[in-house]
C-alpha cells in the first residue's frame, strides 16, 4: 500500500519513438509553445491568439468557414460535440462502417437518440462511392457521419463525391479527420463537407487534448436554432432558438460558437497550453506547406512499405485506399498475436508499434509515419529494429533487405 505522504519522483519518462497509429512524437516547437505562460481566456492578447488559431485552421482544413475553432478535449470530444449538436432525436443518421471508428460514430449518434443506419464494409476495404450515394438516396438521412481515415484498418475512404450526394438529398455531411488531416488530402469546401472534427496527435504531431473543428453556415443555422444559453451567463439581447436543446452542456457547439465569437460569451475556461500547442502545430504544417507535408507522408509510407515487402512481409488491405500515414502489416504466423514482437520493439529499441481491434486484433501490426516521426532516419531505424526482432522470433528475413529497399525509395525521390 502506498503511503499517503509519498510524493513520488520527478517525471522522467523513457524516450520512445512513437510509430504506432498515434499519438506520435511532438514537433519540438510545439513542446516549447506549451511551456510559455498561460493567460486568462478574456485577456485581449489571448483572444487575439484564439482569432489567430481560427485563421490558421481555415488554411489547414482548406475552408473559408467562419466557424473554425477548438473543442477542448481529445479528438473524441470533437466528434461528440459535432454529432451531439447536429443530430436531433429521431434524425436518421447514415454511417459507413469500415473499421472501429465507424462503430464509434454510430455509438455516439445512438446516444443522442439518432436513428442510426449502418453500411458495413469488410475491414481492409472501403465503400465504393456509388453505394454510398445510392444509400443516401434510399434512406434520406438527416446526417451522414463517416471517417476519412480509420487507423484500425489503415484505410482511407474516398470523400470527393460524398458531399455532393448529401447536398442533393438535403443531408449534412460530418467527417472525422482525426487520423488523416495534414497527412492526406482533405478539401473541406471543394468536397462540400459541412462539418469536420480532427485531433492534433496524428499528422499534426501535437498532444492529444484539443480538437480542431470547422463547420459551414448550413450547420451554423442548425446550431442557432438549437441554441439555449445557460441562465447564469445569458445576456438580455440573446434569444434562444426554437429547436430542441443540445443534450450536452460541455459539447454544445451553439454555446461554443458564442464563446469563440466577438461576443466572447463565457462557456468554459480555455485550455490555454493546448491552444498554444494547436497554434504551433498549424504554423509548422503551414510553413512546410500542406501539399509538401502530404508528399512527405506519402514518401515515408512508400519507403516503409517497400522495406516490409523486401523483408517478405505481407501488407494489409486494399492497396488503392491505404492511408499515407499508417501501414498495416500482416503478423507472420510464427509470431502468434504479435504482442511479443511489439514488446521487444519497445523494450529493446524504444520503438512503439501498434496492434489493432475487433476482427484484426492479433492479425496485423499498425505502424505509423506521422508528423515529426515521418522522416527517413525513423523509417530506417524501424525496419532495422523489426528485422532483428523478427529473426529472434523465428521469422526468416533477408539480411538488410528492408533498409536497403527503403533507402532506394528515398534516394530515388531525392
Order of alpha helices (4+ residues) and beta strands (2+ residues): beta-alpha-alpha-beta-alpha-beta-alpha-beta-alpha-beta-beta-beta-alpha-beta-beta-beta-alpha-alpha-alpha-alpha-beta-alpha-beta-beta-alpha-alpha
